[in-house]
Amino acid sequence: MYEEAYPFAVAWKFWRWGAPGITLNPDFFHYPALTCYLQFALQAAHYGIGHLTGAYHDLAAFQKAYEQDPTLFITLARGLSAVFDIGTILLLYAVVSRWFGSAAGLVASLVLALNPLFITEAQIVNVDTPMTFFALLAFYFITRLDDAPELRWYILAGVATGLAAGSKYNGVLMVAPLLLAHFWRKIPTEGERGSNVTLRLLLALGASAVVFIILNPYILLHASQFLIDFSYEQRHMATGHLGVEPGRSSLLWYLTDAFPRYLGWPFLFASVCGILIGAVRKDRRLLLAMVFPVFYLCVIGSWEMRAERYILPVMPFLLLFGSVALVEFWETISVFTGNRTLLRSGSLAALLLIVLAWPVSSTLSYHRSLALPDTRTQAREWIMESLPQSSAIVTGPFGISIPKERYTSLLIPFTPTGSEALAPFYDPRWYEDMDLLIASDYDYGRFLLEPERYKEVLAQYARLRSAWRMEKEFKPAESQNGPTIWLYRPPPTPAGLFDASLFHGLSTIAETSLVVQFSENLASALFAKGKLEKCGQMLDASLALAPKDTRLANSFAWALFKESRYREALGFTKRSLAASVDQAEMLALTGSVLLRTGDDQGAERELLLALAKNARMEIPYLDLELLYRKRNDRENQIGILRRYLAILPAGSENARKTESYLTQLERP
């Protein structure tokens, strides 16, 4: 699943795998939560049916099925987008045919059904397709209240607007046509007071707000996290991200690039004609239909960030304008052809052929591309066939799924904004002990667009090319999806320790949490490769920034202890205790290590200190008993066993054995 799929990923975390119960807290506020909840409901239905039919004995089996083969899970998730896309087609027909006749409705819905942007987005997991459906649903109810300002249409319009905003924050802009329809409403019916109509508007706006809050309660419950995520999106939209051509007007890009690409110039021209018809004739219906796309385009056109999917909610409205213009043009032609059915039918066919040629051609090209394997799929297959298990792979944000149960995977930190600040992470010297590094023009090609801004990152790519050997390249053929992928092998003799200059580079990165996460991830990969000295360097870097987080050092120490690699384990216990001295478990482990390496005096000191901090641990008692037995120190041996007996449950097997042993020791 290479495309963005946040709704599915967030919903999958609701299950709290490995922990009891579920949670509905998305802990993610870059998008509203509605699509996440819909995906979770779909996953729950999937599990429920699978459980009843015996496919999934329990949730663990459900999780394992996803990890082994996510195809069914992803297909169902994408199916939700397809359902919303079909709903949008039907809604567009209902809106256009109701106001402008069935012919215009058929044209609009037909063009939408064949539109390459809608087809592409309907086959991925996103938030834009549901938002487009709910925005058009809100507009349908707005058309109803414009004809008959009844309370039900106000409430339904408000609810649908809340659903649109609950799918993506931009959906709130549907309030604009709601307000205009209210103030343009027809004369109230006899006996209806203006205050009643105003109350209906307030109820509609209130319904919209209530629906949004019901769908996003954690925005209020975790307001600080919401503000952080929402502020990030504001900066993201305002500054753009990697790969967006700087200095170009986003609005101009939408008008001259995105719309022509997905509508084709003929239908775009027809849409402009439809807009002009509405403006010249002051057609109330067409003017009302202009409000949302105008407001929406002004908003997204003001952003530095831009993407084709952003125009999805505008497309149905452009199809409305275009279909109205085409039907009017066809009716004008029909006047000259009279009752000659063949000419009328031929003219209609010619019109449809002209406006549909471009989108149909684009759609066919898209489906041809689906018949070819994505370059990322090809790269993954090569890795699975060529790289032995337990290999360590370094990768970037390319969407290549590395099986965790088979390989150690290390992700180079990436962010679409401010990527130049992350240049130290791209230094290939960090990864010389790994087995393979995956690079791609997915990000490299974007860096090249602004060589001065990203000169430090590009310098790291140059270092990679000069020092590493390219093992394989996967370059997309014509109509093939995916970026160019390069697979690199490291130099044959990696350095014994990391150069100090590498750590100086890390110190220039402002986001401490990112450096800590990178250091811990690299330390884990190095530990798996047996590179303990470098692993220790990375742990030192991590503990210097987060001294209370000794989790990883402790984990490594225990792993080495269990393998009887005592001196190596000691290095990690010392690191952990240097960062946080009051860790009873690490003091006990240090004592156990010293006992097994012959330092009896040091072992006694550490074990007694551990018990002073936590007298409920069993291992220090057992190791001290072993130590005193080794010294033939019966008095201390009996004393420590009595202390041990005091913490054991009365009548337990360990208590009985300890009492029996004490009895033997205490005999004269």
Disulfide bonds with the S-S distance in Angstrom:
none
